[in-house]
């Protein structure tokens, strides 16, 4: 049987960077290094880092005073960042630069009086981090039906998306957002990561040629 390899494939630059930050912290400071949330959603990578001395946590209360803490590639809320600083941890931020771009955009437009629709998946750490940049005024929509439930308080509304969404799914939801809120402000550049889109496009090309796709 033939095995076809999608191209491009593998980790994006943001994930490679996050893994490297954890490995450098382990080399420089020694184990243990604490990481808030799994650095990437990949069991093999996480287990390898655990074997080297990384400890993955969700609650900062699990981290002892003065320890070294790494924020995962998904980013964190302002509350988590503030708490980590208050607890005196040595912090390394492995947030993907494309996620940081969304955080910066949200903070900037919020100061100008905008509210936000965020297209994403409830409970995903990136979504929690982005929505956590604000105390209120940001509404999560997971599908087309959710859009009609949004009731912004003001007239200035912007839309942002989780960076790792399906391009096709996000486009359908965005079309509904624009239909119901014609004056919504869209990002200057698409929030969905170019590496995510490239890999989705590669699968679309390859899928008709194979019987099964293994991710």
ABEGO torsion letter per residue (X at the ends): XBBBBBOBBEBBAAAAAAAAAAAAAAAAAEOBBBBBEBABBBAAAAAAAAAAGBBBBABAAABBBGBBBBBBAAEBBAAAAAAAAAAGBBBBBABBAAAAAAAAAAAAAAAAGBBBBBBBBBGBAAAAAAAAABABGBBBBABAAAAAABBBABABBBBBBBAABBAAAAAAAAAAAAAABAABBBBABBABBAAAAAAAAAAAAAAAABABBBX
